[in-house]
Amino acid sequence: MKKNPYMIRVFWSEEDDCYIGEVTELKGCSGLGKTPEQALKEAERSIQNWLQVAKKEGIPIPPPLTARHGARLNLRLPQDIVDRIKRDAKEHAMSLNQYLLWRLAW
């Protein structure tokens, strides 16, 4: 399976009593799990199914957020904060821009 380009937001749902992996770019696309990892894996499977159905039905497929280029934002931050953000991005296997977008979208 090739790398998934869509952003998946994983969160705990009290109502559903499980973790949900939500793909915001693809309406109705999500995955559920008892752990965050399981919800993420199910969401990735759901993306593949969503894309297959969209192609078959002729539904327009939105580009991933990471494929869109937005406006530039320049910030001056203390070095210790920059170092922490870089470390966190690396721990999540994300580029700095992807990580900041992900964190800001919460």
C-alpha positions in Angstrom: 0.0 0.0 0.0 1.4 3.4 -0.9 1.8 6.2 1.6 -1.5 7.9 2.5 -1.4 11.6 1.6 -4.5 12.5 3.6 -4.4 13.9 7.1 -6.0 11.8 9.8 -7.1 13.3 13.1 -7.3 10.8 15.8 -9.3 11.6 19.0 -11.2 9.8 21.8 -15.0 9.8 21.5 -16.9 9.5 24.8 -20.1 9.0 22.9 -18.7 6.1 20.8 -16.4 4.8 23.6 -13.5 4.4 21.2 -10.9 6.3 19.3 -11.9 7.8 15.9 -9.6 8.5 13.0 -11.2 11.2 11.0 -10.2 12.1 7.4 -11.5 15.7 7.2 -10.9 16.1 3.4 -13.0 13.0 2.6 -16.6 13.5 3.8 -17.8 10.6 6.0 -14.4 8.9 5.9 -13.2 7.6 9.3 -12.0 4.6 11.2 -12.7 3.4 14.8 -10.5 1.5 17.2 -9.9 0.6 20.8 -6.5 2.3 20.5 -5.3 5.4 18.6 -3.1 3.1 16.4 -6.1 0.9 15.6 -8.3 3.9 14.7 -5.5 5.2 12.4 -5.1 1.9 10.7 -8.9 1.6 10.1 -9.0 5.2 8.8 -6.2 4.4 6.3 -8.3 1.3 5.1 -11.3 3.6 4.9 -9.5 6.0 2.7 -8.7 3.3 0.2 -12.3 2.2 0.1 -13.6 5.8 -0.1 -11.3 6.5 -3.1 -12.4 3.3 -4.9 -16.1 4.1 -4.5 -15.5 7.8 -5.5 -13.7 6.7 -8.7 -16.4 4.1 -9.5 -19.3 6.6 -8.9 -17.6 9.6 -10.5 -17.4 11.5 -7.2 -14.8 14.3 -7.3 -11.8 13.4 -5.2 -10.5 16.4 -3.2 -6.7 16.8 -3.1 -5.0 16.2 0.2 -4.4 19.2 2.4 -0.7 18.6 2.0 -1.0 19.0 -1.8 -2.6 22.5 -1.5 -0.3 25.5 -1.0 -1.6 28.2 1.2 -0.4 31.6 2.3 3.0 32.0 3.9 3.1 32.7 7.7 6.3 33.9 9.3 6.7 33.7 13.0 9.5 34.7 15.4 9.6 32.1 18.2 12.1 31.5 21.0 14.7 28.9 20.1 13.6 26.5 22.8 10.1 26.4 21.3 11.4 25.9 17.8 13.6 23.0 19.1 10.7 21.4 20.8 8.5 21.7 17.7 11.2 20.1 15.5 11.6 17.3 18.0 7.9 16.6 18.1 7.6 16.7 14.3 10.4 14.2 14.0 8.8 11.9 16.6 5.6 12.0 14.5 7.5 11.3 11.3 6.2 14.5 9.8 7.8 17.5 8.1 7.9 20.7 10.2 5.1 22.2 8.0 2.9 19.1 8.2 3.3 18.9 11.9 2.5 22.6 12.5 -0.6 22.3 10.2 -1.7 19.2 12.1 -1.3 20.9 15.5 -3.0 24.1 14.4 -5.9 22.2 12.9 -6.8 20.8 16.4 
